[in-house]
Structure formats: structure tokens, C-alpha cells
Amino acid sequence: QVQLVESGGGLVQAGGSLRLSCTASGRTSSSSAVGWFRRAPGKEREFVASITWGGDSTYYADSVKGRFTISRDNAKNTVYLQMNSLKPEDTAVYYCAAPLVKTIVVGPTRWGQGTQVTVSS
């Protein structure tokens, strides 16, 4: 099983930037993906972005395309989510998740503890 630890959340003004990190320990498969989901108050969890461990495939929700960038450092088993041009509607708890099948949560998917991102207007 994989364990995930997130960091990097915080409070930022609209238009600002934050970078989230997710470090994985345990077995990871090069054919699987790791990604980020978020849950805003009163809303359901939604997919944000994901990346495959072994390849260069990335996937983004339409709401974050062009503003967020997901990347990985396999040597550190760490995935990053660079968030630029943040909007108040990006306010949510962000969760790292792995393994994924592209953007899809599957049976073995594990979750990090979550990190709060708050964007003030």
C-alpha cells in the first residue's frame, strides 16, 4: 500500500500562487497515476489533476487548465501541483490520491490527509 503526505496549503489572495507537494511511500507502479482532488465546503469531491508515474501523461479538470500544472520528481517520489492565478472558487481542501487509473479512483486508491487552500477576494 502507498502512503501519501501532503504539504503546501495556505491562505493567498486572488491572483496569487501556491505549490502543493505530495510525497508517496510504499509501492508505486509506473503504469498508474497520482493526482489531486479537492472538496469545497458544501460540495462534492472533484478531480483536479493527475500524472502518470512512469510516463508524461497529464490530465486536468477544465476549471484549472492553463492555471495549474502538475509535475513529478520520481527520485523523490513526490508530485507537485503548481497553482497560479488562483480564484476564490479554488478554495477547498486538496487531497493527494494514488494509485489512479488516469483520473479515476479505483479500489486500491489511498488518500492523503488533505491540505487547506484558501483564496481571498
Summary of the structure (lengths in Angstrom):
residues: 121
radius of gyration: 13.3
end to end distance: 39.7
largest distance: 40.6
contacts: 365
relative contact order: 0.32
helix: 5%
strand: 58%
